[in-house]
Amino acid sequence: MVVCLIANVDRIAEIRRNRAMLMSDRDLDTYIDRDEILAELAYSRRICAQYSWPLIDVTRRSIEETAATIIKLHSQKIADEKKEDASDV
């Protein structure tokens, strides 16, 4: 099961800026560019839609909330597969 996690552009830029500073990376232009991040997010959304993968915006979610949502999605997927198997019999 694939679950896509995204965040809003400002949050991603902030995380990348902090990461780059910690790593003393001076090449920040493309890495934290809002337009580049928006393009990456749009691409991610297209891929998720193409393969019908669930997408979770984690911008304002805790790790625990995100994990609980993924567990719920996984449980639902298993339940749906069991229903399909039962109807095939």
Secondary structure, DSSP 8 states (H G I E B T S, - for coil): ---EEE--HHHHHHHHHHHHHHTT----TTTT-HHHHHHHHHHHHHHHHHHT--EEE-TT--HHHHHHHHHHHHHHHHHHHHHHHHHH-
